[in-house]
């Protein structure tokens, strides 16, 4: 398998050399760039991870981030600077708003162990081959829905106190006949922009109802199933009745099925979203506020909408072991959720240390690559056996 590619963008030769050597020692193909204005050319190497210094002659880090965003760069970006942590944290939020993936932050002077830990973390979830290919034409997605080329991978969730498997999140993939396995960033946005989001969601729900059978794996029947809802579902008054009919037609019970929505999904029409989400709860479905902490009106949503679960965004969880501000945000979010009688799920658990921290803070459920990557339903039995033996 091809080694992941690390791109180091820093004008200080000593730092650049150090980071390059560490990257190579960990198995990365490493490229050093000392002129930030050459970043576009360096992207031809298709980096998996970019370590970016924020203060360089010619272009500051924010300017480079804008270029990366305009180029639709999908690498994990580790921000590095001698400025105080609040500057790094603000820049990481800006990067996330630009649609970039933030892999962590490094303060100068560099601590070698922090650098190694971040690179190892990124190595464990380097973009899989085919994770971000060019977006196929719309006609191919329309045919895929007709020909049922979509499939689901399931990411397990575990109780952080008992370490017992409690449920899964269903994540859509497209098994393209020529392009191979395509990930959501290749087609979900296209579906939403072209009126296909509800058709895609219907396909996901039908697939999940056919496949999700814990007893087939020798697991308790009370495992939960989480499904993401697009904005289009929250402006369709008929959606609650339609999904209830689909569940009934599949001979399944509503209990244990949870829909996840983000703040942006609600934003198009908050009053109508309140109508639809309330009726979903009245019909027995669970509701989770996803990506909590990334929006501007999450508190208002928690007050107004009938959620029973809060999912803390992975951008805070995955750095909780090295970022005191992120740790404080997670801890305060957990306290708020407990006061509101909400279950708390921590996404982005990528090391055993992070799992222990979020468990100690009081989160209820964990999800992330340390626990398991998303996988086909048939693979969950082997994972469950291995997880039970290791937990």
N, C-alpha and C positions, 0 to 999 in steps of 0.2 A: 504494500500500500504506500502511496506517495506520502512523504513526510509533510506535516503542516508547515506553512511558510510564515515566518516572522519578519516584519518590516520595522526597522528602527529608524525613527526620524528625530535626529538630535545633532546640533552643530558642535557639541563638545566632544572631541575625539576620545578622551578618556572614558566618558560615560558610554559613548557609542560602542567602543571596543569592549567594555565590560559587559554590556547588555548582549552584544553579539555573541561573545564567548559563552555566556550563561545559556542563551537560547540554543546554541549548537550543542552544548553539553546535554541539553534536555531533548534533543532529537529534532529540533526545528531546522529547516533550511532558512538561513538568516541573511537578510539583506540590509545594509546600512545606508542611510541617505542623510547627508549633512546639509542639503539645500532644500528647504520645504517647497520651493517653487517648482521642484522637479517631481512632486508627488504624483501627478497624473501619469507620467511615464512609468513610475514604479508600480502603479496599480496593474500593469500588464503582467506582473508576476503572480497576480491573484492571491494576495496575502490572506491568511486566516486570522492573523493577529497583527495589529499595528501598535507599537509603543511610540507615542507622540509627545515630544517636549512642547510645552505651551509658549515658551519664550525663546524665539530665534530671530536672527536678523533676516530681513526680507519679507517675512510673513509670520504673524503670530498664530497661536494654536487655533483660535476661533476662525481665522480665515481659512486655515487648512481644513478644519471641520466642515466648513461650508462647501469647499471643493469636494470633499469626500461624500457629502450628502448629495450634491448635484450629480456625482458620478455613480450614485446608488451603491456605494461601497457596502459590502455586507460583512467585512471583517470585524472582529471584536477589537475595540480600541481601548488601550490602556493609556490614560492621561498621566503625564509626568511633569513635575514643576517644583521649583524652589519656593514658589509662593505659598502662602498659608493654605491649610486644608479647605477653608471655605471657598477660596478661588477655585480650587480643584473640584469641589463639590458642585459649585454653580456651573462650571464648565461642563461637568458630566451631565447635569440636567439639560443644559443647552443641547448637548450632543444627542441626548435621547429625544428631545423635541424635534430635532432635525431628522429623526428617523434612523439614527445610527445606533449600533449596539455597543454599549459601554462595558468593557471587560474588567474595569477596576481603575484605581488611582495609585500613583506612586509619588511619594514626597522625596525631594532632594534635601540633604544628601541621601543617596540610595541606601536602603538596607537590603543586603544581598538575599536574606531569607524571604523578605517580602516579595522581591522580584521573582525568586524561584517559585514561591507559593502561587503567585498570580499566573505565571506561565504554565505551571502544572495544571492549575484549574482550567485554563483555556485549552490545554492539550486534551483534557478529558471530554470536552464537548466541542472540539474543532468541527467546523461545518462538514457534514457528511458529503461524500461525492454526490453531485446532483442536487444539493440542497437549494441552490439558487441559480438555476439556469435561466436563460432568456425566457421571457413570458411567451407562451405559445399563442397563436392567433385565437381570437374569440370563437371562430367556427369550431376549432378543435375542442374547446371547453364545452360548447353546446353539444357536440357529438359525444363527448365523454359522459355527460349527464344522461344522454339517451342510451348509451351503450354500457352504462354502469361501470365505468373505469375507476371510480373513486373507491378508496378503501380507508379503513380506520386503523390507527395505531393508538394504543392505550398507555397512558403514563400512570403508574400506581401512586396512590396516596397512602400514607401510614399514620397511625396514631402515635404521636410523639411521646406519650407516656408509656404505653405498652409495647410500642414498635409493631403492633399488629396491622396487617393490611386492612384498610377500611373502604377503599374504593378506587376508581380510575377516572381520569379525564380522557374523553374521546377526542382525538386529533386527526383531522382529515389529511389524506395523501391522495395523489393522483398517479395511478399506474399507467403511464403513457406508453402506448405500444412502440414508439420509436425513441422517445427521450428518456425512458426509464422512470424511476420513482421521483415525482415532483412534490416539493414541499409547499405549504400554504402561501409563502411569500411569492410564489410563481403564478398563482391563479386566483386567490381569494379577493384581492383588490380588484382584479378585472371583473370578477363575478359581481361585486358590489357596484361597480361603475356602470354595468351593463344590464342591470335588472335581473341577474341570475342568482342573487344571494339567497332568496327564499327557496328556489329550486335546489340549490346546493345544500341548504340546511335540511330540507325535506329528505334528501338522499342520505345525509349523515344520520338523521334520526332513524330512518328505516334500517340502515346498516347496523346501527347500535342496537336497535330492538331485536334484530335477527341474531346478532353475535353475542350480546352481553348475557351470559348465562353462567354465573359463578359456580353453580352446582356441577357444570360440565368439567370444571377444574378441581372438583372436590372441595370447594370453598363455601363458606356460609352464604346463604341466599341474601343476606342483608348488605352485601357490598353495594356501595353507592356508584352511580353513573353520572358524570358531569358532562354537559354538552354546551358549547359556546353558541350564543345567539348573535346574529348580525343586527345592525341598526334597522334593516328592513323588517325584521320580525316585530319591532317595537312601534311600527306605524301601521300595522295590519291588524285591525280589530278582530278579524276572524281567526288569528293565529292560535289563541288558547283553545278554542273548540276543535280546530283542525288537529293540533298535536294530541289532544285528548282522544280523538277518534283514532289516530294512528297507534297510540299506545293500546287502546282497547282492541283494535283489529289484530294486533300482534299477540294478544292474550297476555299482556304484561300488566303489572300493577304500577300505578303512578308513584307510589312510595319508593323513595331511594333515587328518583331521577331529579337532577338539579340542573338548572340552566344558569350559565354564567354570562353576565353582561358587564360592559365597561361604561364608564362615564360618557364617553363619546357616543356610544350607542343610544343613550338616553337623550342626548343633547338636541337631536333634530326636532323632537316634539315631546317635551317633558310631561305635559298633561296626558297625552295619549299613551306614553310609556307607563305612566302611573296606572292608567286604566288596565292595560294589558298585563303588566306585572302583578297587579293585585289579583286579577282573575286567575292567573297561573297559580298563585299561592292558594287561592280559594279552592282550586281543583286538586290541590295536594302536592304540587311540584315544589321543590326547593329552589331558592334563588340566591346566587352569590354575586357580590360586587367584586369584579375582577380588577386586577392591576391597581389595587388601592394604594394611594399615596402619590400617584402620578398626575392627578387632575387638580383642578382649582376649586371644585365645588363638591368634593366627596362627602364632606360633613353634611351638606344640605341633602344629598342623595340618601345618606344613612338615616336622616331624620324623616324624609318624605316617603321613601319607598320600602316595601315590605321584605327586605333582605333577611335571610337567616344565617348567612355566612359572609365572611369578609376574607378576601385573598390578598395578602400583602405582596406587592410587586417584587419580582426577583431582583430588580436593580438595588434594592435595599438589603435584601436577605443575603445575596451572594457576597457582599463585602462586610457583613456584620462582624466578622472576626478581626477586621483591621481598620474599620471606620467608626469612630465613636458616635458621629452624628447619625449614621445609618442605624446603629444599634439603638440610639435614643428614639429614633422615629419608629422602629419596629416595636420597642417596648411600650411606647405611648399608644401606638395603634392597638396593641394587644389589650392594654388596660381599657381603652375606649370600647373595644368590641365586647369585652367581658361586662362592662357596665350596661351595654345595650343588649346583653344576652345573645350575642352572636358567636357562632363557631369561627375559629381563626385558622386559616390555612396559610402556611408560609411556603411560597414558591422559591425556586432557585437554591435549594439545598444541595451544594456540590461537594461538600466534604463532611467527614464525621464530626469535625470540630464545629462547623456551622449547625449541624443537626443538634448537637448538645446545647449550643447557645440558645437557639430558638426554643428548644424544649424547656430550658431553665427559665426563659423569659415568660413562658406560659402559653405559647401557641399550641393549638390542639392537634393539628394535622400538618404533615410535611410532604413536600413534593419536590423532586429535583433529580439531577443526574447521579448524585451519590446514592440515592435510593434506586432509581432505575430510569433508563431512557424510555421514550415511547416505543412500543413494540406491538406486533400483531397479536391478536387475541390468543392464538395457538401457543405463543411463546410465554404467556403469563404463568402457566403451570410450572414450568422449570424455574422461572424467576422466583415464584412464591416459595418453592421448596428451598432454593438457595438462600433467600432472604430469611426465612424462618430459621434456617440452620445457623445463620450468621448473627441474627438479632439477639 
